[in-house]
Amino acid sequence: MVILVGLQPIIANSRPAELDSYIFAAMTCIIEAIIFFPIIMIERRSFKISKEKDPHKTIEIESLLNGWKKHKLFLIYLGINFGVAQILFFQSFQLAGAINGSLAQKTTVIFALLFGYIINKESIKKSQILFSFLLLFGLTLAITQGSFNLLEFNLGVVLMLITAAIWMLGHAITKTVFDKNEASPIQLVFSRNALSGIILFSSYFLFFPLENFNLLFNPINIFYFLAMGVVYSIDLFCWYKVITYLDVSKASVLGSPTPIVTAFFAIFLGEIFTGFHLIGLFIIIISIYFIVREKKE
């Protein structure tokens, strides 16, 4: 998972210049939905078999797709939320660079705390607030290369912070669906990508010329659509498999070194991983560890 997440900004920034973030996001979502379709069918079949073997099972996951009318507003929000976030995700890497963008991406843990507190009424400890500020310090150190000139936070970094906030807002809202056992993670990943892909692709030509339809048939473009879609899909699948074995907090810590992978491959894009990047990354990883660790009884 760490390797795949680290590869995403590399694929995004090495795509042909003619592929704007909008169409790239739309096709990525569509390919992810296609890949996850057989997975969701297998999961639904396993739920059915499990129910047949144990008819008196009190806890079962209701199909989100069967009950779509009940959740239609939620599904529309889900498609728009993650569709917009996907566009901003690719655009932020393009403007900020692969390394700075991947570092800024680690602020998701801060927004997870914020929206978890506001929406899910989760408690926040003083130590978590302290290390959140330390995380921001490490991020600022790395991006400004030690100058602490906030003007170094270019539009790409700002867009990544907005993306992280949109992601975590969506995850905080979907947590209520999980808590009610109304959907599984696989169902939500499929639904969000299918709807995001449909919304983005159907609205694309409202903002871009019809001639751009030809972009879909260029073999090089198809390769990048497939590469990002496959990498993103396998990454999501690995993440959900990881959290079946580990707590989310431990999994988050294990996933925090992804900028190291990005920095390694960013060499081929002409970016330089500096000492300030290394120190900032170390501070970010330490901060994430203390933010998500659970105090033992």
C-alpha positions in Angstrom: 0.0 0.0 0.0 2.8 2.4 0.9 4.5 1.7 -2.4 1.3 2.3 -4.4 0.4 5.5 -2.6 3.9 6.7 -3.2 3.6 6.0 -6.9 0.3 8.0 -7.4 1.9 11.5 -7.6 4.6 10.1 -9.9 2.0 8.7 -12.4 -0.1 11.9 -12.0 2.8 14.2 -12.8 4.3 12.2 -15.6 1.1 12.0 -17.6 0.9 13.7 -21.0 0.4 17.5 -20.7 -2.8 17.3 -22.8 -4.5 15.3 -20.1 -6.1 17.9 -17.8 -6.9 17.0 -14.2 -10.6 16.9 -14.9 -10.6 14.2 -17.5 -7.8 12.3 -15.7 -9.9 12.2 -12.5 -13.0 11.2 -14.4 -11.4 8.2 -16.2 -9.5 7.2 -13.0 -12.8 6.9 -11.1 -14.5 5.0 -14.0 -11.6 2.5 -14.1 -11.7 2.1 -10.4 -15.4 1.4 -10.5 -14.9 -1.2 -13.2 -12.2 -3.0 -11.2 -14.2 -3.0 -8.0 -17.4 -4.3 -9.7 -16.4 -8.0 -9.6 -15.0 -7.5 -6.1 -18.4 -6.1 -4.9 -20.2 -9.0 -6.6 -18.0 -11.5 -4.8 -18.6 -9.8 -1.5 -22.3 -9.7 -2.0 -22.3 -13.4 -2.8 -20.3 -14.1 0.4 -22.8 -12.1 2.5 -25.6 -14.2 0.9 -23.9 -17.5 1.6 -23.1 -16.4 5.2 -26.8 -15.5 5.7 -27.9 -18.8 4.4 -25.6 -20.7 6.7 -26.7 -18.6 9.7 -30.3 -17.3 9.2 -30.4 -16.1 12.8 -27.4 -13.8 12.5 -28.3 -10.6 14.2 -25.6 -8.4 12.7 -25.5 -8.2 8.9 -24.6 -5.6 6.3 -27.4 -4.3 4.3 -26.6 -3.7 0.6 -26.2 0.0 -0.1 -27.2 -0.6 -3.7 -30.4 -2.4 -2.9 -31.4 0.4 -0.6 -30.3 3.2 -2.9 -33.5 5.2 -2.6 -33.0 5.5 1.1 -29.5 6.7 0.6 -29.9 8.7 -2.6 -28.9 12.1 -1.2 -26.0 10.5 0.6 -24.8 8.7 -2.6 -25.1 12.0 -4.6 -23.0 13.8 -2.0 -20.5 10.9 -2.0 -20.1 11.1 -5.8 -19.7 14.9 -5.8 -17.4 15.0 -2.8 -14.9 12.4 -4.0 -15.2 13.5 -7.6 -14.1 17.1 -6.7 -11.4 15.8 -4.4 -10.0 13.6 -7.2 -9.7 16.6 -9.5 -8.0 18.7 -6.8 -5.7 15.8 -5.9 -4.2 15.6 -9.4 -4.1 19.4 -9.8 -2.3 19.9 -6.5 0.5 17.5 -7.4 0.9 19.2 -10.8 1.3 22.6 -9.1 3.1 21.7 -5.9 5.3 18.9 -7.2 5.2 15.2 -6.2 7.3 15.6 -3.0 5.6 18.7 -1.5 2.2 17.4 -2.5 2.8 14.0 -0.8 4.0 15.8 2.4 0.9 18.1 2.4 -1.3 15.0 2.0 -0.3 13.8 5.4 -2.4 16.6 7.0 -5.4 14.2 6.6 -4.8 13.0 10.1 -5.4 16.5 11.4 -8.7 16.9 9.5 -9.7 13.4 10.6 -9.4 14.6 14.2 -11.3 17.8 13.4 -14.3 16.3 11.6 -14.3 13.2 13.9 -14.8 15.7 16.8 -17.5 17.8 15.0 -19.5 15.1 13.2 -18.9 11.9 15.1 -18.4 13.4 18.6 -15.1 11.8 19.0 -12.9 13.1 21.8 -9.7 15.0 21.2 -6.8 14.9 23.7 -4.6 17.9 24.4 -1.6 15.8 23.3 -3.2 15.3 19.9 -3.7 19.0 19.4 0.0 19.6 20.4 1.3 17.0 17.9 -1.0 18.4 15.2 0.8 21.7 15.5 4.1 19.9 15.4 3.0 18.1 12.2 2.2 21.5 10.7 5.6 22.7 11.8 7.3 19.8 10.1 5.3 20.4 6.9 6.2 24.1 6.9 9.8 23.3 7.5 9.9 20.9 4.5 8.0 22.9 2.0 9.7 26.3 2.8 13.1 24.6 3.0 13.7 26.1 6.5 12.8 29.7 5.6 9.3 29.5 7.1 8.2 31.9 4.4 4.5 31.0 4.0 4.6 32.4 0.5 6.3 29.1 -0.4 2.9 27.4 0.2 2.0 27.7 -3.4 -1.5 27.0 -4.8 -0.7 23.3 -5.2 0.0 22.9 -1.4 -3.2 24.9 -0.6 -5.2 22.7 -2.9 -3.8 19.5 -1.3 -4.9 20.9 2.1 -8.4 21.4 0.7 -8.3 18.0 -0.8 -7.3 16.4 2.6 -10.2 18.3 4.3 -12.7 17.2 1.6 -11.6 13.6 2.0 -11.8 13.5 5.8 -15.2 15.3 5.7 -16.5 12.5 3.4 -15.0 9.8 5.6 -16.4 11.3 8.8 -19.9 11.3 7.2 -19.6 7.7 5.8 -18.5 6.5 9.2 -22.2 6.9 10.3 -23.2 4.5 7.6 -20.6 2.0 8.7 -21.7 2.3 12.3 -25.3 1.4 11.3 -24.0 -1.6 9.3 -25.7 -0.2 6.2 -22.8 -0.7 3.9 -19.3 -2.3 3.6 -16.1 -0.4 2.7 -16.0 -2.2 -0.7 -19.6 -1.1 -1.4 -18.8 2.5 -0.6 -15.6 2.5 -2.7 -17.4 1.1 -5.7 -20.4 3.5 -5.3 -18.3 6.6 -4.8 -16.1 5.9 -7.8 -19.0 4.9 -10.1 -20.9 8.0 -9.2 -17.9 10.3 -9.3 -16.9 9.0 -12.7 -20.4 9.5 -14.1 -20.7 13.0 -12.6 -17.3 14.1 -13.8 -17.5 12.6 -17.3 -21.0 13.8 -17.9 -20.1 17.4 -16.9 -16.6 17.5 -18.5 -17.8 18.8 -21.8 -19.6 21.7 -20.2 -16.2 23.2 -19.4 -14.0 21.7 -22.2 -14.3 21.5 -26.0 -15.9 18.4 -27.6 -12.6 17.8 -29.5 -11.1 16.6 -26.2 -13.2 13.4 -26.7 -10.3 12.2 -28.9 -8.1 12.1 -25.8 -9.8 8.9 -24.8 -8.5 7.0 -27.8 -4.8 8.0 -27.6 -2.9 4.8 -26.6 -0.5 6.7 -24.3 -3.4 8.4 -22.6 -5.2 5.0 -22.2 -2.0 3.6 -20.6 -2.0 6.4 -18.0 -5.8 6.1 -17.3 -5.3 2.4 -16.7 -2.1 2.9 -14.7 -3.6 5.3 -12.3 -6.9 3.4 -12.0 -5.2 0.1 -11.3 -2.7 1.6 -8.8 -5.4 3.5 -7.0 -7.7 0.5 -6.9 -5.2 -2.0 -5.6 -4.1 0.6 -3.0 -7.6 1.0 -1.7 -8.1 -2.8 -1.6 -4.8 -3.2 0.3 -5.8 -0.5 2.7 -9.1 -2.2 3.6 -7.3 -5.5 3.9 -4.7 -3.9 6.2 -7.4 -2.6 8.6 -8.9 -6.1 8.9 -5.6 -7.1 10.5 -4.6 -3.9 12.3 -6.2 -1.0 14.0 -6.7 2.1 11.8 -4.3 4.0 14.0 -1.5 1.5 13.6 -2.2 1.2 9.9 -2.1 5.1 9.5 1.4 5.1 11.2 2.6 2.4 8.9 1.3 4.3 5.9 2.9 7.6 6.9 6.3 7.1 5.1 4.8 7.2 1.6 6.6 10.5 0.8 9.9 8.5 1.0 8.7 6.3 -1.9 7.5 9.4 -3.8 10.8 11.1 -3.2 12.7 8.1 -4.6 10.7 8.0 -7.8 10.5 11.8 -8.1 14.2 11.8 -9.0 13.0 10.7 -12.5 10.8 13.8 -12.7 13.8 16.0 -11.9 12.7 16.9 -8.3 15.3 17.0 -5.5 14.7 15.4 -2.0 16.5 17.8 0.3 17.6 17.5 3.9 14.8 19.8 5.0 12.4 17.4 3.3 13.9 14.5 5.3 13.8 16.4 8.6 10.2 17.6 7.9 9.1 14.0 7.0 10.6 12.7 10.2 8.7 15.2 12.3 5.5 14.4 10.4 5.9 10.7 11.0 6.6 11.2 14.7 3.6 13.5 15.0 1.3 11.1 13.3 2.5 8.3 15.6 1.6 10.3 18.7 -1.7 11.6 17.3 -3.1 8.2 16.4 -1.6 6.0 19.1 -4.1 4.8 21.7 -3.2 5.1 25.4 -3.1 1.7 26.9 -5.2 1.0 30.0 
